[in-house]
Amino acid sequence: MRGAALTMWMALGLVLQGGNVMADDTDTDVWNQVEHKYADAGGVKIHYAALGQGPLVVMIHGFPDFWYSWRKQMRALADHGYRTAAVDLRGYNLSDKPKGVENYAMPLLVGDIAAVVKAEKVDKAVIVGHDWGGSLAWNVAMRRPDITELLIICNLPHPAGIAREIATNPQQKKNSEYAFNFQKPDAHKVISLERLTQWVTDPAARPRYLQAFQQSDVEAMLNYYKANYPKPDAPPPPADFTFPKVKVPVLMFHGLEDQALLPGALNGTWQWVEKDLTIMTIPGANHFVQQDAAETVSNTMVDWLSRRKR
């Protein structure tokens, strides 16, 4: 078990390396400024933190994270006339944590985001996601175009691109070993909550992350991989397999130092979207691009949205 745990943690390092949370100015940090709200998704309570007034932007974090991941972008968007709703995914922090892999299947996750939009009493929202939140954001846009106004993705290529690369790119398959390990039945038993916070370098933020993870369910975190991630022996998608095309403009950020999700998976993204696609690759930024390059991501989001929302 020790060897398996070591292998898992070495692989997990691929996801966590390089994430660098910069210290927050106390006047601009959103921690004590947000409204804490809940949406009802078929009996599952979904917590989200809201800030600002204006058109709704729903923001979805990945693994291992929680709503606070978006603090820089929440401040920038609120200052420019948007209302942000940063979600705690089910299984995380203050959201409910249903048991069983089946409760983390993608259609249910899509329903969670639809519930947040409904709770905010609007018809549509800008959908933003990173990592698993990015996968969910893609699926919201594909499955619920009726609630998707625009789509913004941080370091999560289209699911078709990821599946293709895992099946055909040996380096991507090797770098996905951590995710295959997470699919094992008892993977959660070797995960330390303190270790999950190691990518957070800001001393003010780390205790908040530790508290959020203590309020989370680690097995639930890994159920995202068990329910939705490609299996290590999965074949390439059939040539005639098609995803529903995304019907709204898409903005993508990708930190090029990300070793968990290699940039080759970005190739061909234009095949899966109907409207304009903007891809910004950021040298020097890693997997947590919204924090590694917070100012660039925030300013670009504001500019891109201003050209489409006004």
Residue pairs with C-beta under 8 A, 6 or more apart in sequence:
1 190
4 181
4 190
5 190
7 177
7 181
8 178
8 181
8 182
8 187
8 190
8 191
9 190
9 195
11 177
11 178
11 181
12 178
12 195
14 175
14 178
14 259
14 260
15 63
15 131
15 178
15 260
15 287
16 64
16 198
16 199
16 287
17 199
17 259
17 286
17 287
18 199
18 255
18 257
18 285
18 286
18 287
18 288
18 292
19 199
19 200
19 201
19 286
19 287
19 288
19 291
19 292
20 201
20 286
20 288
20 291
20 292
21 199
21 200
21 201
21 202
21 205
21 288
21 291
22 202
22 291
22 294
23 202
23 203
23 204
24 31
24 71
24 202
24 204
24 205
28 75
29 71
29 75
30 49
30 51
30 71
30 74
30 75
30 78
31 68
31 71
31 208
33 51
34 49
34 50
34 51
34 74
34 86
35 49
35 50
35 51
36 47
36 48
36 49
36 94
37 47
37 48
37 49
37 50
37 85
37 119
38 45
38 46
38 47
38 48
38 119
39 45
39 46
39 48
39 112
39 115
39 116
39 118
39 119
40 46
40 115
40 119
41 90
41 108
41 111
41 112
41 114
41 115
42 108
42 111
42 115
44 90
44 95
44 96
44 98
44 103
44 108
44 112
45 95
45 96
46 87
46 88
46 90
46 95
46 96
46 112
46 115
46 116
47 67
47 87
47 88
47 93
47 94
47 95
48 58
48 67
48 85
48 86
48 87
48 88
48 116
48 119
49 67
49 68
49 74
49 85
49 86
50 83
50 84
50 85
50 86
50 120
51 74
51 75
51 78
51 83
51 84
51 86
52 74
52 77
52 78
52 79
52 81
52 82
52 83
52 84
53 78
53 81
53 83
54 81
54 82
54 83
55 81
55 82
55 83
55 125
55 126
55 149
55 309
56 82
56 83
56 84
56 85
56 117
56 120
56 122
56 124
56 125
56 126
57 77
57 82
57 83
57 84
57 85
57 125
57 126
57 128
57 305
58 84
58 85
58 87
58 113
58 116
58 117
58 125
58 126
58 127
58 128
59 67
59 70
59 73
59 74
59 84
59 85
59 86
59 87
59 128
59 129
59 133
60 87
60 89
60 113
60 127
60 128
60 129
60 130
60 132
60 133
60 134
60 136
60 137
61 67
61 69
61 70
61 86
61 87
61 88
61 89
61 92
61 130
61 131
61 132
61 133
62 69
62 129
62 130
62 131
62 132
62 133
62 134
62 156
63 131
63 132
63 221
63 224
64 196
64 213
64 221
65 92
65 130
65 131
65 133
65 288
66 88
66 92
66 93
66 209
66 212
66 213
66 216
67 86
67 87
67 88
67 93
68 86
68 205
68 208
68 209
68 212
69 86
69 130
69 288
69 290
69 291
70 84
70 86
70 128
70 290
72 290
72 291
72 294
72 295
72 297
72 298
73 84
73 128
73 290
73 294
73 297
73 298
73 301
74 84
74 86
75 298
76 298
76 299
76 301
76 302
77 84
77 298
77 301
77 302
77 305
78 84
80 302
80 306
82 126
82 305
83 120
85 116
85 120
85 125
87 95
87 112
87 113
87 116
87 133
88 94
88 95
88 212
89 95
89 109
89 112
89 132
89 133
89 136
89 224
90 96
90 97
90 98
90 103
90 104
90 108
90 109
90 112
90 220
91 97
91 98
91 104
91 216
91 217
91 220
91 221
91 223
91 224
92 212
92 216
92 217
92 220
92 221
93 212
93 213
93 215
93 216
94 215
97 216
97 217
97 220
98 220
99 219
99 220
100 223
101 223
101 226
101 227
102 227
103 223
104 220
104 223
104 224
104 226
104 227
104 228
105 227
105 228
106 135
106 136
106 139
106 227
106 228
107 143
109 136
109 139
110 136
110 139
110 140
110 143
110 144
113 127
113 136
113 137
113 140
113 144
113 147
114 140
114 144
114 147
116 125
117 123
117 124
117 125
117 147
123 146
123 147
124 146
124 147
124 148
124 149
125 147
125 148
125 149
126 149
126 150
126 151
126 152
126 305
126 309
127 137
127 140
127 141
127 148
127 149
127 150
127 151
127 152
128 137
128 151
128 152
128 153
128 154
128 301
129 135
129 136
129 137
129 138
129 152
129 153
129 154
129 156
130 153
130 154
130 155
130 156
130 288
130 289
130 290
131 154
131 155
131 156
131 287
132 156
132 224
133 156
134 153
134 154
134 155
134 156
135 156
135 159
135 228
137 151
137 152
137 153
137 156
138 151
138 153
138 156
138 158
138 159
138 246
139 159
140 147
140 148
141 148
141 151
141 246
141 247
141 248
141 250
142 243
142 244
142 245
142 246
143 244
145 244
145 246
145 247
145 248
148 246
148 247
148 248
149 248
150 248
150 249
150 250
150 251
150 305
150 308
150 309
151 246
151 248
151 249
151 250
151 251
152 250
152 251
152 252
152 253
152 301
152 304
153 250
153 251
153 252
153 253
154 252
154 253
154 254
154 289
154 290
154 297
155 253
155 254
155 255
155 258
155 261
155 287
155 288
155 289
156 162
156 261
157 165
157 252
157 254
157 261
157 263
157 265
157 266
157 269
158 243
158 265
158 269
158 272
159 243
160 237
160 243
160 268
160 271
160 272
161 265
161 266
161 267
161 268
161 269
162 230
162 261
162 265
163 230
163 234
163 236
163 237
164 236
164 237
164 265
164 268
165 172
165 173
165 262
165 264
165 265
166 172
166 173
166 176
166 230
166 232
166 234
167 173
167 230
167 234
167 235
167 236
167 237
168 236
169 262
169 264
171 262
172 262
172 264
172 265
173 232
175 259
175 260
175 262
176 230
176 232
176 260
178 260
179 225
179 229
179 260
180 231
180 232
181 187
182 222
182 225
182 226
182 229
183 222
183 225
183 226
183 229
183 231
187 222
188 218
188 219
188 221
188 222
191 218
191 222
193 210
193 213
193 214
193 218
194 210
196 209
196 213
197 206
197 209
197 210
197 213
199 288
200 206
200 209
243 272
245 272
245 273
245 274
246 272
246 273
246 274
246 275
247 274
247 275
248 275
249 275
249 276
249 277
249 278
249 308
250 269
250 273
250 275
250 276
250 277
250 278
251 278
251 280
251 300
251 301
251 304
252 266
252 269
252 277
252 278
252 279
252 280
253 280
253 282
253 289
253 290
253 293
253 297
253 300
254 263
254 266
254 279
254 280
254 281
254 282
254 289
255 281
255 282
255 284
255 285
255 286
255 287
255 288
255 289
255 292
255 293
256 263
256 281
256 282
256 283
256 284
256 285
257 283
257 284
257 285
257 286
257 287
257 292
258 285
258 286
258 287
258 289
259 287
260 287
261 287
263 281
266 279
266 281
269 277
269 279
270 277
278 304
280 296
280 300
282 289
282 292
282 293
282 296
282 297
284 292
284 293
285 292
285 293
286 292
289 297
290 297
